[in-house]
């Protein structure tokens, strides 16, 4: 089953064609690498899939929804991690993960598992996010994503700021999520790493797809 179907999608930002004709298909359960130089449109593609960017031309379906005409209906089924971690700095790491757990009806056990997967033990999980390092904050953001168990994961440079152990932990999480049926799209400059476990690749050049 196709989770994402884009055909000649055009998205403009301040009059500039951020996506100038993207066609792509992503099948259920796949891990897909999105690669391209800075400014190629990787982040815009993820935001468009998430229903956060209006589509000017082309057809676009995500999880069966026409996001060209209805951008809100798909959002509850998507988990997205952008360059910004989207954390509440005044809350602890655990509080942040529990917030998302409550949003999706996840259990305390699910929260514990998500924290464990990203090696956020009792001391770190009880620390205010404002006092954590950049790498630790990234791990909290990833744990918050894990606990949501979304159907479609959209990750923008997810390995950024992580040490090697945390990168390996993330790779394992992505593999497990894919095997459990989640579809994962990863925009990354760390192409050699992601390509090792990705099922397919989308390459962007100046806002256009240029093969696979």
C-alpha positions in Angstrom: 0.0 0.0 0.0 1.3 3.5 -0.9 1.6 5.8 2.1 2.8 8.8 0.1 2.0 9.5 -3.5 3.2 12.8 -5.0 3.0 13.7 -8.7 4.6 16.9 -10.0 4.1 18.7 -6.7 4.9 22.4 -6.6 5.3 24.4 -3.4 6.3 28.0 -3.2 7.7 29.9 -0.3 7.8 33.7 -0.5 7.3 33.4 -4.3 10.2 31.0 -4.6 9.6 27.4 -5.8 10.8 25.4 -2.8 9.5 22.3 -4.6 9.5 22.6 -8.3 8.0 19.3 -9.4 8.4 16.4 -7.0 7.1 13.0 -7.9 7.6 10.2 -5.4 5.9 7.1 -4.0 6.6 5.5 -0.6 5.2 2.1 0.3 4.0 1.1 3.8 6.7 -0.1 6.2 9.6 1.3 4.2 12.4 3.4 5.5 13.2 6.0 2.8 16.2 8.3 2.7 15.7 11.8 1.3 19.0 13.2 0.1 20.2 16.5 -1.5 22.3 19.5 -1.0 21.3 22.3 1.3 18.4 24.2 -0.2 17.4 21.2 -2.4 14.0 21.0 -0.7 14.4 18.2 1.8 12.8 19.9 4.8 10.1 21.4 2.6 9.2 18.0 1.3 8.8 16.6 4.8 6.7 19.6 5.9 4.5 19.2 2.8 4.0 15.5 3.5 3.0 16.5 7.1 0.4 18.9 5.7 2.2 22.0 6.9 2.8 23.6 3.5 0.2 24.5 1.0 0.5 22.8 -2.4 0.2 25.1 -5.4 0.1 22.5 -8.1 0.2 18.7 -8.5 -1.4 15.8 -6.7 -0.5 14.6 -3.3 -1.9 11.8 -1.2 -0.6 10.9 2.3 -2.1 7.9 4.2 -5.0 8.0 1.8 -5.8 11.7 2.3 -5.6 14.4 -0.4 -3.2 16.8 1.3 -3.5 19.2 -1.7 -7.1 20.0 -0.6 -7.1 19.0 3.1 -3.9 19.5 5.0 -5.2 18.9 8.5 -6.8 15.4 8.3 -3.5 13.6 8.1 -1.6 15.3 10.9 -2.8 13.2 13.9 -1.3 10.1 12.2 2.1 11.5 11.6 5.1 12.0 14.0 7.6 14.6 12.9 11.0 15.6 14.2 12.4 18.8 12.6 15.6 20.7 13.3 13.9 22.1 16.3 13.2 19.6 19.0 9.9 21.1 20.0 10.4 20.5 23.7 9.0 22.3 26.8 12.1 23.6 28.3 10.5 24.3 31.7 9.5 20.6 32.0 11.6 17.6 32.8 12.5 15.1 30.1 10.0 12.6 31.4 7.3 15.3 31.6 7.8 16.0 27.9 7.5 12.3 26.9 4.5 11.9 29.2 2.8 14.9 27.5 2.9 13.1 24.1 1.9 9.8 25.7 -1.3 11.4 27.1 -2.0 12.9 23.6 -2.1 9.4 22.1 -3.3 7.3 25.0 0.0 5.6 25.6 0.8 4.0 29.0 3.4 4.6 31.7 5.1 1.4 30.4 5.3 3.0 26.9 6.9 6.1 28.4 9.4 4.0 30.3 10.2 2.0 27.2 10.7 5.2 25.1 13.0 6.7 27.7 15.0 3.5 27.9 15.3 3.2 24.1 17.1 6.6 24.1 19.1 5.9 27.2 17.4 8.5 29.3 17.8 7.0 32.8 16.2 8.2 36.0 18.7 11.1 36.6 18.4 12.5 33.0 14.6 11.9 32.7 14.0 13.9 35.9 16.1 16.8 34.8 14.6 20.0 33.3 15.1 20.1 29.6 16.6 23.6 29.9 19.5 22.0 31.8 20.3 19.3 29.3 22.9 19.4 26.6 22.0 19.7 22.9 22.5 15.9 22.4 20.5 15.0 25.4 17.6 17.3 24.3 17.7 15.5 20.9 17.3 12.2 22.7 14.3 13.5 24.6 12.7 14.7 21.3 13.3 11.2 19.8 11.8 9.5 22.9 8.8 11.8 22.5 8.4 10.7 18.9 8.9 7.0 19.8 6.1 7.1 22.4 3.6 8.4 19.8 3.9 5.3 17.7 2.8 7.2 14.6 2.0 5.5 11.3 4.3 7.8 9.4 7.5 9.2 10.8 9.1 12.2 9.2 12.7 12.9 10.5 14.8 15.8 9.5 18.5 15.2 10.3 17.6 13.0 13.3 21.2 12.0 14.0 22.3 15.6 14.4 23.9 16.3 17.8 23.9 12.7 18.9 27.0 10.7 20.0 27.8 7.4 18.3 26.0 5.3 20.8 22.8 7.4 20.6 23.0 7.2 16.8 23.2 3.4 17.0 20.2 3.4 19.4 18.2 5.5 16.9 19.1 3.2 14.0 17.8 0.3 16.1 14.6 2.2 17.0 13.9 3.0 13.3 14.5 -0.6 12.3 12.1 -1.9 15.0 9.4 0.7 14.0 9.6 -0.3 10.4 9.3 -4.0 11.1 6.3 -3.1 13.3 4.6 -1.5 10.3 5.6 2.2 10.5 6.7 4.1 7.4 9.7 6.3 8.0 11.1 9.1 5.8 14.5 10.4 6.8 16.0 13.6 5.4 19.7 13.4 6.1 23.2 14.5 5.0 24.5 11.4 6.7 23.6 9.4 3.6 26.1 6.6 4.1 24.7 5.7 7.5 21.0 5.9 6.6 21.5 4.1 3.2 22.6 1.0 5.1 19.1 0.4 6.4 16.9 2.4 4.0 14.8 0.5 1.5 14.8 3.3 -1.1 16.0 6.8 -1.8 14.5 10.1 -2.9 17.0 12.5 -4.4 16.2 16.2 -4.7 18.1 18.7 -6.8 16.8 22.3 -6.6 13.3 21.2 -5.6 12.9 18.4 -8.1 13.2 14.7 -7.9 15.9 13.2 -10.1 15.5 9.5 -10.0 15.9 7.0 -7.1 
